[in-house]
Amino acid sequence: MRQTAAQSDVAEAELAQALRAGPFHLALRAALAARGLALHRVQHRLAQRGVKVGITSLSYWQQGARTPRRAESLRAVRALEDVLELPVHALTRLLEPALRPGTDRPAARSYRTLHEQSTSLARLIADLGSPIDGGLHTVCHLERIQIGARQELYARESQHVVRAHRDGVDRYLAIHQGDHGCDPSQIRVRATDNCRVGRIRWQASTGVLVAELLFDTRLSAGDTHVFSYVVEDGTGGQSTEYFRVIPFAGGQYVLQVRFDPTALPVRCHRFTQGSAGAARSGQKELTLSGHRTVHLAEQGVRPGILGVAWDWS
């Protein structure tokens, strides 16, 4: 079945998160879902590249029942990155912990079906009764990310200027994607200006949380509104990047990342991607300021992914 634009955006967002946080089998499943490829088609395309791998092996890999370890299997994974239009090493880097000497094979986690994984965010949004754009266009979005002493995503503050493109808009849906190992049930959302928190929905297996922010007025088409909120996280593991999936063109986006004085990165850079499966481009080294921050500022953003990444060693 052909995906709608909204479903495609959701699938790309979940693929981006899976490639960032892993584990390998979930990233592979997310890539298959985003590309809409059945296993027999993947097997055929691998064969065209001179790589033979059984459908059973591919199925076990994406279920987490087996982990590619042998040389020929790792060669197949590198070819998979090409077949699935992923950046070089996007999948192989997720196998590195399992390939280290003395590392036990991690237990496979229990995830819902592939269909449920690819549509989890869409279901949360649908449960709150809102279209994916919410009837609002972004004029300006300023995000401040705070990285804690454990190298974790501790909190983020968002300030928005939005414009309604239809009558009767009175809310905004804030989407938060926690890092690997996060506990959405422990994440807190606080309204700080011109809004209040309504319903909150999350899915523990994906770390996605959607919060309804209610305005005290109904906007008519063309009206603007300024509001802000804070997401207090701190529940996940080590954080190595933060990015924003931008579904619609236009507006200004500013991202600032602040690091705890006891946990400073050795290098930082900005990056862009046309989609989760595209190669990263627009990379530029960012210098940590005396206030332990780096930032990017973009005018007239384009659909895609825009973010900052950092290395701890």
C-alpha positions in Angstrom: 0.0 0.0 0.0 1.3 3.4 -0.9 2.1 5.7 2.0 0.5 9.1 2.4 2.8 12.0 2.9 2.0 12.1 6.7 2.7 8.3 7.0 5.9 8.8 5.1 7.0 11.6 7.5 6.2 9.4 10.5 8.1 6.4 9.0 11.2 8.6 8.3 11.1 10.1 11.8 11.0 6.7 13.4 13.8 5.5 11.1 16.0 8.4 12.1 15.5 7.6 15.7 16.1 3.9 15.2 19.4 4.6 13.3 20.4 7.0 16.1 19.7 4.8 19.1 19.4 1.2 17.8 19.3 -1.6 18.4 20.3 -3.1 15.0 17.2 -5.2 14.5 14.8 -2.3 15.2 16.8 0.0 12.8 16.6 -2.7 10.1 12.9 -3.1 10.6 12.3 0.7 10.5 14.3 0.9 7.3 12.3 -1.9 5.7 9.1 -0.1 6.7 10.2 3.3 5.5 11.3 1.9 2.1 8.2 -0.3 1.8 10.3 -3.3 0.8 9.4 -7.0 1.4 12.1 -9.4 2.3 12.1 -11.2 -1.0 12.7 -7.9 -2.9 15.5 -7.1 -0.5 17.0 -10.6 -1.2 16.7 -10.0 -4.9 18.5 -6.6 -4.8 21.2 -8.1 -2.7 21.7 -10.9 -5.2 22.1 -8.2 -7.9 25.0 -6.9 -5.9 26.6 -10.3 -5.7 25.5 -10.9 -2.1 23.6 -14.1 -1.3 21.6 -14.2 2.0 18.5 -16.2 2.8 15.1 -14.8 3.6 15.2 -16.7 6.8 18.4 -14.9 7.9 16.9 -11.5 6.9 13.8 -12.3 8.9 15.8 -13.4 12.0 18.0 -10.2 11.8 15.0 -7.9 11.7 13.3 -9.8 14.5 16.4 -9.7 16.7 16.5 -13.5 16.9 20.0 -13.5 15.4 22.8 -10.9 15.1 25.0 -10.8 12.0 28.6 -11.6 13.1 30.4 -13.6 10.4 32.4 -11.8 7.7 29.9 -12.7 4.9 27.0 -11.6 7.1 28.7 -8.2 7.7 29.3 -7.8 4.0 25.5 -8.4 3.5 24.7 -5.7 6.1 27.0 -3.2 4.2 25.1 -4.1 1.0 21.8 -3.7 2.9 22.8 -0.1 3.6 23.0 0.5 -0.1 19.8 -1.4 -0.9 17.9 0.6 1.7 19.4 3.9 0.8 21.0 4.5 4.2 24.2 6.3 5.0 27.4 4.3 5.0 27.9 2.5 8.4 24.3 3.4 9.5 23.6 -0.3 10.3 27.1 -1.7 10.8 27.9 0.8 13.6 24.9 -0.6 15.5 26.6 -4.0 15.4 29.9 -2.9 17.0 29.0 -3.6 20.6 28.0 -7.2 19.8 31.3 -7.7 17.9 33.6 -6.6 20.7 35.5 -9.5 22.3 33.9 -10.7 25.5 30.6 -9.1 24.8 27.6 -11.3 25.4 24.8 -11.3 22.9 22.1 -8.9 24.1 18.7 -10.3 24.7 16.1 -9.5 22.0 13.6 -7.0 23.1 9.9 -7.6 22.6 8.4 -5.1 20.0 5.1 -4.8 18.4 4.5 -5.8 14.8 6.3 -3.9 12.0 3.1 -2.2 11.1 2.6 -0.9 14.6 6.2 0.3 14.8 5.9 2.3 11.6 2.7 3.9 12.6 3.1 4.4 16.4 3.5 8.2 16.2 0.6 8.5 13.8 -1.6 6.5 16.2 -0.7 8.7 19.1 -1.6 11.8 17.1 -4.8 10.3 15.8 -5.7 9.4 19.4 -5.6 13.1 20.2 -7.8 13.9 17.2 -5.5 16.1 15.3 -4.0 16.2 11.8 -0.2 16.0 11.6 0.2 19.7 11.0 -2.4 20.8 13.5 -3.6 23.7 11.3 -0.4 25.7 12.2 2.6 26.8 10.3 5.9 27.7 12.1 7.1 31.2 11.8 9.9 30.8 14.3 11.0 27.9 16.5 13.7 28.2 19.2 14.9 25.1 21.0 17.3 24.9 23.9 18.6 21.5 24.8 20.3 20.7 28.1 22.7 17.8 28.3 23.2 16.5 31.9 26.1 15.2 33.9 25.4 11.7 32.8 25.7 12.8 29.1 21.9 12.4 28.9 19.2 14.5 27.3 18.2 16.3 30.5 15.6 18.8 29.3 14.5 20.8 26.3 12.8 24.2 26.1 10.8 25.2 23.1 9.5 28.6 22.1 7.2 28.9 19.1 5.7 31.6 17.0 3.0 30.0 14.8 0.4 31.2 12.3 -2.9 29.4 11.8 -3.8 28.4 8.2 -7.4 27.6 9.1 -10.1 28.9 11.5 -10.7 27.5 15.0 -7.2 26.3 15.9 -6.8 26.2 19.7 -4.0 23.7 20.4 -0.5 22.4 19.4 0.8 18.9 19.6 4.4 18.7 21.0 6.3 15.6 20.0 9.2 14.4 22.1 11.5 11.6 21.1 13.6 10.3 24.0 17.0 8.7 23.7 17.5 4.9 23.9 16.4 3.5 27.3 14.2 6.5 28.2 11.0 6.0 30.2 8.2 8.2 28.7 6.0 7.6 31.8 8.6 9.6 33.8 9.0 12.5 31.4 7.3 15.7 32.4 5.9 18.5 30.2 5.4 22.0 31.6 3.7 24.9 29.9 5.7 28.1 30.5 3.9 30.8 28.4 0.6 31.3 26.7 -0.5 27.6 26.8 -1.4 24.8 29.3 -0.8 21.1 29.1 -3.8 19.0 28.1 -3.7 15.2 27.3 -0.4 13.3 27.0 0.1 10.1 25.2 3.3 7.9 24.9 4.6 4.6 23.7 7.2 3.0 25.9 8.8 0.7 23.3 9.6 3.6 21.0 10.2 6.4 23.5 7.8 8.7 21.7 5.7 11.2 23.7 3.0 13.5 22.4 1.7 16.3 24.6 -1.3 18.5 23.8 -0.7 22.2 24.5 -4.0 24.2 24.8 -4.2 27.9 23.9 -6.7 30.1 25.7 -8.0 31.4 22.4 -9.2 30.1 19.1 -7.1 31.3 16.2 -8.6 32.4 12.9 -6.7 31.8 9.6 -3.8 34.2 9.5 -3.6 34.8 13.3 -0.3 34.3 15.0 0.4 32.9 18.5 3.5 32.8 20.8 3.9 30.0 23.3 6.5 28.0 25.1 6.9 24.8 27.1 9.6 22.6 28.7 10.1 18.8 28.5 11.9 17.4 31.5 13.5 14.1 30.5 16.7 12.8 31.9 15.5 9.2 31.7 17.5 7.9 28.8 21.1 6.8 28.1 24.0 8.6 26.6 23.0 11.3 24.1 25.1 12.0 21.0 22.9 14.2 18.9 19.7 16.2 18.7 17.8 16.8 15.5 14.5 18.2 14.4 12.4 16.5 11.7 10.9 19.3 9.7 7.9 18.2 7.7 7.0 21.6 6.1 9.1 24.3 4.4 9.4 27.9 5.7 10.0 29.6 9.0 13.1 30.0 11.1 14.7 27.4 13.3 17.3 28.0 16.1 18.8 25.1 18.1 21.1 25.6 21.1 22.7 22.8 23.0 24.1 23.4 26.5 26.4 20.9 28.2 26.9 20.2 31.9 30.3 21.5 33.1 31.3 18.0 34.2 30.4 16.4 30.8 31.8 18.4 27.8 32.1 16.9 24.3 35.4 16.8 22.4 33.8 18.1 19.2 30.4 19.2 17.8 29.0 19.7 14.3 25.8 20.6 12.6 24.3 18.4 9.9 21.3 18.2 7.5 19.6 15.2 5.8 17.0 15.3 3.0 15.4 12.3 4.8 16.3 9.6 7.3 17.8 7.4 4.6 19.8 10.1 2.9 23.5 10.7 3.4 24.2 13.5 5.8 25.3 16.8 4.3 25.9 20.4 5.2 28.2 19.3 8.0 30.0 22.2 9.8 32.2 22.1 12.9 30.7 24.1 15.8 32.9 25.6 18.5 31.9 25.2 22.1 31.4 28.7 23.7 32.6 29.8 27.1 29.0 29.2 28.3 29.3 25.5 27.2 26.9 25.9 24.3 26.8 25.4 20.5 24.0 26.5 18.2 22.7 26.7 14.7 20.2 29.2 13.2 18.4 28.6 9.9 16.2 30.9 7.9 13.6 29.4 5.5 14.1 25.8 6.5 13.4 23.0 4.1 11.6 19.7 4.8 14.1 17.2 6.1 16.3 16.8 9.2 18.4 19.5 10.8 20.5 18.9 13.9 23.7 19.0 16.0 25.8 16.0 16.8 28.7 15.6 19.2 31.5 13.2 20.2 32.4 12.3 23.8 35.8 10.8 23.0 
